[in-house]
C-alpha cells in the first residue's frame, strides 16, 4: 500500500499532491519553451482551484511565487514577476519583542493608566472632574466584569489614588456610580397588564 505518510511531504498542502507532481514533471522537461508552456498551464490550474480570489490584486503574482516555492526554486523558466528569495524561507523569523510595560491593575488595562496620567496634568476645574467621572464609570464596568460585589465607590477612589501615585485624591462624590432606584426597575404586574391589553386589542382586530 502507498500511504501519504510514506510520500514526499507537500510544500503547499492547499494545492494537493497532483499539482506538486505536475510541478515536479515540469522541472524535468528538457526543452525550455515546452517547460515554460507547462508552467503556464500549471498556474492556470492553480488559479482554477481558487476562483473567488481572481479579483484580488496580485493574485497571479502569488500563484507564480507558489510555483517557484513548490519547485524549490529549481524550475528554469522566464517568470513574469520577480521571485521571492530562497533565503527568506530558510532561517527562523525574527523574534517579536514583547511589551515590558507593567500594569498595576491588569483588569483596568494600560489605557486607563495613561488617561489618569493625562488627568494629573490637567488644571483643576469642570473639565478635569468630567474626565475623572468618565474614568470612574469605565473602571466600575471593568470591576463588575470581575467581581460584582467589589465594584464600590471607595474601591475606585482608592485605585485612582494608587494609579496616580497619590496625585489624585478625588472626592468620593466625584466617582459615585448611578443609583438604581425601585421606580426604575421593571414591574412584572405592569408588564403583564400591558401584554394582556395587547392580546385583547389584537383579538378584536
C-alpha positions in Angstrom: 0.0 0.0 0.0 1.1 3.5 -0.8 0.4 5.8 2.2 0.7 9.6 2.3 3.0 9.2 5.3 5.4 7.4 3.0 5.3 10.0 0.2 7.2 13.2 -0.2 5.9 16.0 2.1 3.8 18.7 0.4 5.4 22.1 0.4 2.0 23.9 0.0 -0.7 21.3 1.0 -3.6 23.6 -0.1 -2.8 22.7 -3.7 -2.8 19.0 -3.3 -0.4 16.3 -4.4 -1.4 16.3 -8.1 -0.3 19.9 -8.5 3.0 19.1 -6.8 3.5 16.1 -9.2 2.8 18.4 -12.2 5.5 20.9 -10.9 8.0 18.0 -10.5 7.2 16.9 -14.0 7.6 20.4 -15.5 11.0 20.7 -13.8 12.4 17.7 -15.7 11.2 18.9 -19.1 14.4 19.4 -21.2 13.0 21.9 -23.8 12.8 25.4 -22.2 9.9 26.6 -24.3 7.9 23.5 -23.6 8.8 23.8 -19.9 7.5 27.4 -19.9 4.2 26.4 -21.5 3.8 23.7 -18.9 4.4 26.2 -16.1 1.8 28.5 -17.6 -0.7 25.6 -17.7 0.0 24.7 -14.1 -0.5 28.2 -13.0 -3.9 28.3 -14.8 -4.9 25.1 -13.0 -3.8 26.6 -9.7 -5.9 29.6 -10.3 -9.0 27.5 -11.0 -8.7 26.0 -7.5 -9.4 29.4 -6.0 -11.8 31.2 -8.4 -13.0 33.5 -5.6 -9.5 35.1 -5.5 -9.3 36.0 -9.1 -10.3 39.6 -8.5 -7.8 40.0 -5.7 -4.8 42.3 -6.5 -1.5 40.5 -7.2 -3.3 37.1 -7.3 -1.4 36.0 -10.4 1.9 37.1 -8.8 1.2 34.9 -5.8 0.5 31.9 -8.0 3.8 32.3 -9.7 5.5 32.7 -6.3 3.9 29.5 -5.1 5.0 27.7 -8.3 8.6 28.7 -7.6 8.3 27.6 -4.0 6.8 24.2 -4.9 9.7 23.6 -7.4 12.2 24.5 -4.6 13.2 27.4 -6.9 14.8 24.9 -9.4 12.4 25.3 -12.4 14.3 27.2 -15.1 11.8 29.4 -16.9 11.2 33.1 -17.6 9.0 34.2 -14.7 6.6 37.1 -15.5 7.2 38.5 -12.0 10.2 38.9 -9.6 10.6 35.9 -7.4 11.0 35.8 -3.6 14.4 35.0 -2.3 15.1 31.4 -1.1 16.9 32.8 2.0 13.6 34.2 3.2 12.3 30.7 3.7 15.3 29.1 5.3 16.1 31.0 8.5 13.9 31.4 11.5 11.7 34.6 11.7 13.0 37.4 13.9 11.7 37.4 17.5 8.8 39.7 18.1 9.6 41.9 21.1 7.0 41.8 23.9 6.0 44.9 25.7 7.7 45.3 29.0 5.3 47.8 30.4 3.9 46.5 33.7 0.4 47.4 34.8 -0.6 47.9 38.4 -4.1 46.6 37.8 -4.4 44.4 34.7 -8.2 44.4 34.7 -8.2 48.2 34.0 -5.7 48.0 31.2 -3.0 50.3 30.1 -5.3 52.9 28.6 -6.8 53.8 32.0 -3.4 54.4 33.4 -2.5 56.6 30.5 -5.7 58.6 30.9 -5.1 59.0 34.6 -1.7 60.4 33.7 -3.4 63.0 31.5 -5.8 63.9 34.2 -2.9 64.6 36.6 -1.5 67.2 34.1 -4.9 69.0 33.7 -5.8 72.1 35.6 -8.4 71.9 38.3 -11.9 72.5 37.0 -15.0 71.2 35.5 -13.2 69.5 32.5 -10.9 67.6 34.8 -13.7 66.5 37.0 -15.7 65.3 34.0 -12.7 63.2 32.8 -12.3 61.6 36.3 -16.0 60.8 36.3 -15.8 59.1 32.9 -12.8 57.2 34.1 -14.5 56.0 37.2 -17.5 54.8 35.2 -15.3 52.8 32.9 -13.3 51.4 35.9 -16.6 50.4 37.5 -17.6 48.4 34.4 -14.2 46.6 34.4 -14.6 45.8 38.1 -18.2 44.5 37.6 -16.9 42.0 35.0 -14.5 40.5 37.6 -16.4 40.8 40.9 -19.8 42.4 41.2 -19.5 42.7 45.0 -16.2 44.6 44.8 -17.1 47.4 42.5 -17.6 50.0 45.2 -17.1 53.8 45.0 -14.5 53.6 47.8 -12.5 50.9 45.8 -12.5 53.1 42.7 -11.4 56.1 44.7 -8.5 54.1 46.2 -7.5 52.7 42.8 -7.4 56.2 41.3 -5.2 57.3 44.2 -2.8 54.3 43.6 -2.7 54.6 39.9 -1.9 58.4 40.1 0.8 57.7 42.8 -1.1 59.8 45.3 -1.5 62.8 43.0 -5.3 62.4 42.5 -7.1 62.2 45.9 -10.6 62.7 44.4 -13.8 63.3 46.3 -16.0 60.3 46.8 -19.0 62.1 45.2 -17.0 62.5 42.0 -16.6 58.8 41.5 -20.0 57.8 42.8 -21.9 55.5 40.5 -25.5 55.8 39.4 -28.0 54.5 41.9 -30.7 52.1 40.8 -34.0 53.1 42.3 -37.0 50.9 42.7 -39.0 53.1 40.4 -36.5 52.3 37.6 -36.9 48.6 38.0 -39.5 46.8 35.8 -42.8 45.9 37.4 -43.9 42.5 36.4 -47.6 43.3 37.1 -47.5 46.3 34.8 -45.8 44.2 32.1 -48.4 41.5 32.4 -51.2 44.1 32.2 -49.6 45.6 29.1 -49.3 42.2 27.4 -53.0 41.4 28.3 -54.2 44.7 26.7 -52.1 43.9 23.6 -53.6 40.5 23.1 -57.1 41.8 23.7 -56.7 44.5 21.0 -55.2 42.0 18.6 -58.1 39.6 19.1 -60.6 42.4 18.4 -58.8 43.4 15.2 
